[in-house]
Amino acid sequence: MKAVVFTLGCKVNEAESSAIEAGLEEMGVETSKMLSFADIYILNTCAVTAEAERKSRQLVARVKKFNANAKIFVCGCASEKDKKPFEEKGVTFVCGARRKQEVLDAVAESLFLNGVEMPYPKNTRTRAFIKIQDGCNNFCSYCIIPYLRGRERSRSIEDILYEVEFCACPEIVLNGINISSFGGGLERLINALRGVDKRIRLGSLECSAITGNLLSELKNLKDFAPQFHLSLQSGSDAVLKAMNRRYTRSQYLEKCEMIYSAFPDSAITTDIIAGFATETEKDFEESLSIIKEAGLARVHAFAYSPREGTAAYRLKDLPQKVKSERLHRLLAAAEEARIAYADKFLNTERTIIAEDKNQGYTDNYIRVYSDSELIEGNKYKVKLLKHFKDGVTGTV
C-alpha cells in the first residue's frame, strides 16, 4: 500500500505533512512526497493567494491521472476556506487546516487499519521543521490565514525539547504561523535550547520579536544560523498602515541595524507584496529602495491577491497589468540583492550542511554548489568561489 503526501504552501504545512507521513508509516503504509502512482493521496492545500487556491483545486485532477481509482484525502487552508470545490470532485475525505488528525483517522477507517495519534514529523537527513505554535492574532488587512488557522496557540517548551531530543538531523528550524508570539516569549524557548548541539534556524519573524534580549539569547546558542526572515510586505508607511502592519519603515530599518550589530554576517530575508490595492508608484518605489537600504539578502516577491473575507477585499484592486509590471521590477531588484549579498562572501570560508550530493546551504543561507561529491546531512567547510545559478560554487 503506497501513499503520496503532497504539500502546497508554507513550512508549517510541510511540517504537518511530515507528521502525517510519519503516522501513515506507523500504520504500515509506504509514503512518498513525489507525485506518482499511489493507492491513496493526501493533498495538503494552501489558500494564501488566489493562485495557491487554484493550484490546490487542480491537484485532485492531477493525481487522478496517476490513478483514477485512488482514494484522495484533502486537508489544509484551501479546504478550510471552502470544502465544496473538493467535495464536488468526488474525493474520499475533506477536512481543514486545524484538525489534521482527522486525516489519519479517515485513512485508517477507509483502509481498515489500526489508527494512530499524530506523531512528530519525519526528519530529513538535513533538517527538522519544529512547529512551535499555530494561528495568528494580527489580522493584517490582506491576509486570510488568521480566519483559517484560528487564534494563536503555542506548544509547551517541554514538549518542544522532547521533540528536539529525538531529532537525528543536524539542523532544526523553529517555525509556526507567527513564532514571534510564542507563548511566554521566544527568548525563553531559545534559552531552553542553549545546550542543543545542532544548527538552529528561525522561521519568519515580526519586527516586534527583534529585541536585545532575543539577540543575546541567540548568541548563547552553540550553533545559530544567522538568517533572519524579517517580514516586511511593503517599504511604504502608507501601505503598511493600510495593511494593518504594526511598524513603520524606519522601525524596520532599526531592527535590521540591531541584527547586523549582533550578527554582522546575517542574511536578512523578507517578503514583499507588489501592487497592494492602495499602492501608488511612489509607494512601490519605496519598496524597491528599502531592499538596498536594509541590505536584504533575499526577497520573496509576489503580486497582491485579494482574499475574500479580509478587510482589504473591499478595496478597489489595481489593474493586473500594473501588478505584473511591478512584480517584474521587484523580482529584478530581488535578484540584484541576492547577488550583492553573496558577493560579500566570495573567497571566504563557511560551513554548509549538504542537502544532497551536489549542494548545501551556509549558516547564513547562501546556496553552495560543490565541486566535489557530498554526503547528505554531513557538514563541510567550503570556500565560496563564484556566482552560479541561484547561489555560488564552492570547494570543500
C-alpha positions, 0 to 999 in steps of 0.5 A: 500500500503506497501513499503520496503526501503532497504539500502546497504552501508554507513550512508549517504545512510541510511540517504537518505533512511530515507528521502525517507521513510519519503516522501513515508509516506507523500504520504500515503504509509506504509514503512518498512526497513525489507525485506518482502512482499511489493507492491513496493521496493526501493533498495538503492545500494552501489558500494564501493567494488566489493562485495557491487556491487554484493550484490546490483545486487542480491537484485532485485532477492531477493525481487522478491521472496517476490513478483514477481509482485512488482514494484522495484525502484533502486537508489544509487552508484551501479546504478550510476556506471552502470544502465544496470545490473538493467535495464536488470532485468526488474525493474520499475525505475533506477536512481543514487546516486545524484538525489534521488528525482527522486525516489519519483517522479517515485513512485508517477507517477507509483502509481498515487499519489500526489508527494512530495519534499524530506523531512528530514529523519525519526528519530529513537527513538535513533538517527538522521543521519544529512547529512551535505554535499555530494561528495568528492574532494580527489580522493584517488587512490582506491576509486570510490565514488568521480566519483559517488557522484560528487564534494563536496557540503555542506548544509547551517548551517541554514538549518542544525539547522532547521533540528536539531530543529525538531529532537525528538531523543536524539542523532544526528550524523553529517555525509556526504561523507567527513564532514571534508570539510564542507563548511566554516569549521566544527568548525563553524557548531559545534559552531552553535550547542553549545546550542543543548541539545542532544548527538552529534556524528561525522561521519568519519573524515580526519586527516586534520579536527583534529585541536585545534580549532575543539577540543575546539569547541567540548568541548563547546558542552553540550553533545559530544560523544567522538568517533572519526572515524579517517580514516586511510586505511593503517599504511604504508607511502608507501601505503598511498602515493600510495593511494593518502592519504594526511598524513603520519603515524606519522601525524596520530599518532599526531592527535590521541595524540591531541584527547586523550589530549582533550578527554582522554576517546575517542574511536578512530575508523578507517578503514583499507584496507588489501592487497592494490595492492602495499602492501608488508608484511612489509607494512601490518605489519605496519598496524597491529602495528599502531592499538596498537600504536594509541590505536584504539578502533575499526577497520573496516577491509576489503580486497582491491577491485579494482574499475574500473575507479580509478587510482589504477585499473591499478595496478597489484592486489595481489593474493586473497589468500594473501588478505584473509590471511591478512584480517584474521590477521587484523580482529584478531588484530581488535578484540584484540583492541576492547577488550583492549579498553573496558577493560579500562572501566570495573567497571566504570560508563557511560551513554548509550542511549538504542537502544532497550530493551536489549542494548545501546551504551556509549558516547564513543561507547562501546556496553552495554548489560543490565541486566535489561529491557530498554526503547528505546531512554531513557538514563541510567547510567550503570556500565560496568561489563564484556566482552560479545559478541561484547561489555560488560554487564552492570547494570543500 
